[in-house]
C-alpha cells in the first residue's frame, strides 16, 4: 500500500510535485490515446482483411482511400486528440498542479475528464465512419457496409479503451478530488458497472457481433466460401480469447486495487493503528468505499480521543462502564476501601512559591498518587485542590478493597517522600459500606462515593498530619484486609473520636 498508493507504480506517489504530476499525466494521457487508437486501427485492419467477407477495399477508388487517406486521417485524428484532449484535461486539472483545494466545480470536472476524452474520440471516429462510408458509396458501393461496419467497430474499441486507460492515468487527480471533501453524489461518479460493460463489450460483445455479421454475410452473399468463413471464425475466436483475457485481467486489477488498499488498512486498524489512512484514487463506488474507510477511521480516532479525555476526567473504570451500559442517576451499596491524601501546609506553599511552580509541584505530587492508586486497582474519584480521594472496590470489583487501599497508602507514602520531597502529605485509609453511583441532574452528573468511610478517611488524613510517618488507617480497614497486608500494620491501643463522628475509632499505622 505504501509503494503503490494508487494501485500502480506508474502513477507515482501522492506527494509528488506539481511539475512531476503534470509531466506524468501528459505522458500517460498521450500514451493512452495513442494506444487506444492503435488498437482501434488494428481491429479495423483485421476486420477488413481477415474477418468481414465481401469485396476487397484495395482495388479501384478504394485503394487510395485505404492506402493514403486512412493513415492520414488516423494520424491527424490522433494528433488532434492528443493536442486538444490533453490540453483541455490539463486546464481542468490546473488546481491540482497548483496545489489548490478544489471547488465543487473542479471536482466534478476532474472526475468527468475520462468521459470527455472518450466523447472526443467518439466524435473523431464518427466523422471517420461518415467520411469513409461516403467515399465508399461514391467509389465502390458494394463495400460500403464493410467499410461502415469496420470503422464503427473500430470507433467503439477506441472509445472503450480510451475511457479505461485515461481513467487509470487520472487516478492521482481522482484521489485529490475525492479526498478533499465529502463524497460526491453518486450521479457524479463513474460506476463499476460501466467498467464491467466495457470489458464485456470489448472482450465478448464486439467479437461475437462480428461473428454474427460474418454469419449474416454468409447467408445473403453467394461469394463467401467456407474457407473465408472458417478464417473469420478463427480470427474472431482468437481475438475473443486473447483480448477477453487481457481485459478481464485489467478489469480485475482496477477493481481489486482499491479493495486491496482497504483490506491492508483494515488489518492495520485491527492492530490498533488508528492513524492509518488510505489514498482515495478510484472514481467509482469503490472510491466511495475508500473515502468511507477514511471517514470511519477518523471517527474511531475521534471516539478514542473523547474516550481518553473522558477516562482522564472521570477515571478509566467509570468511563468503561459508561461505554458498556447507559449511565443513569442512582447508586448501589458497596464495601469499599477509601484513601484520602492531602498536602500539609498547602496555604504556606502557595504563598511562598509562584503559581506556575505550585502547579508543577502539584502535578508531580498527583502523578505519584494516581500511579499508586491504579497499581492497586483503585480509582482516583476526585481531585480537590491539593487533595485527592481514591476508592477501591467501586465501580470495578477488587478482591481485597481494604488491603488494596492499605497497600496503596504505604507505597504512596514511600514514593512521595523520595520523589516529591518539596512537600509533605497526610494519608488516611478507611473501610466500610458506602453508596457508589451517579449523583447530579439528568443533564449533568458525576460518579461519586458517599458514606461514613469517606468521611472517616478525610478525618484520618487530618489526624495523620500530626503522626510520625503521616499515614493513619482505621483498625477496621486492617481487620478486613488479607493477612499478608494486615501483618504490615500495627494497631494502636488508644482510640480517638474523630471530628464530626460520635463513635470512637481505633487507629493503625504502618509497622515499619
Secondary structure as GFF3:
##gff-version 3
##sequence-region A 1 512
A	DSSP	three_ten_helix	9	11	.	.	.	ID=ss1
A	DSSP	alpha_helix	18	46	.	.	.	ID=ss2
A	DSSP	pi_helix	47	51	.	.	.	ID=ss3
A	DSSP	alpha_helix	61	64	.	.	.	ID=ss4
A	DSSP	pi_helix	65	69	.	.	.	ID=ss5
A	DSSP	alpha_helix	70	80	.	.	.	ID=ss6
A	DSSP	pi_helix	81	85	.	.	.	ID=ss7
A	DSSP	alpha_helix	86	92	.	.	.	ID=ss8
A	DSSP	alpha_helix	94	97	.	.	.	ID=ss9
A	DSSP	alpha_helix	104	111	.	.	.	ID=ss10
A	DSSP	alpha_helix	113	139	.	.	.	ID=ss11
A	DSSP	three_ten_helix	141	143	.	.	.	ID=ss12
A	DSSP	alpha_helix	144	169	.	.	.	ID=ss13
A	DSSP	alpha_helix	171	179	.	.	.	ID=ss14
A	DSSP	three_ten_helix	186	188	.	.	.	ID=ss15
A	DSSP	alpha_helix	192	200	.	.	.	ID=ss16
A	DSSP	pi_helix	201	205	.	.	.	ID=ss17
A	DSSP	alpha_helix	206	220	.	.	.	ID=ss18
A	DSSP	alpha_helix	226	270	.	.	.	ID=ss19
A	DSSP	alpha_helix	285	314	.	.	.	ID=ss20
A	DSSP	alpha_helix	316	324	.	.	.	ID=ss21
A	DSSP	beta_strand	330	343	.	.	.	ID=ss22
A	DSSP	alpha_helix	346	352	.	.	.	ID=ss23
A	DSSP	alpha_helix	355	375	.	.	.	ID=ss24
A	DSSP	beta_strand	379	384	.	.	.	ID=ss25
A	DSSP	beta_strand	387	392	.	.	.	ID=ss26
A	DSSP	alpha_helix	401	419	.	.	.	ID=ss27
A	DSSP	beta_strand	425	441	.	.	.	ID=ss28
A	DSSP	beta_strand	444	450	.	.	.	ID=ss29
A	DSSP	alpha_helix	452	464	.	.	.	ID=ss30
A	DSSP	beta_strand	471	474	.	.	.	ID=ss31
A	DSSP	alpha_helix	475	479	.	.	.	ID=ss32
A	DSSP	alpha_helix	483	486	.	.	.	ID=ss33
A	DSSP	beta_strand	489	497	.	.	.	ID=ss34
A	DSSP	beta_strand	504	510	.	.	.	ID=ss35
###
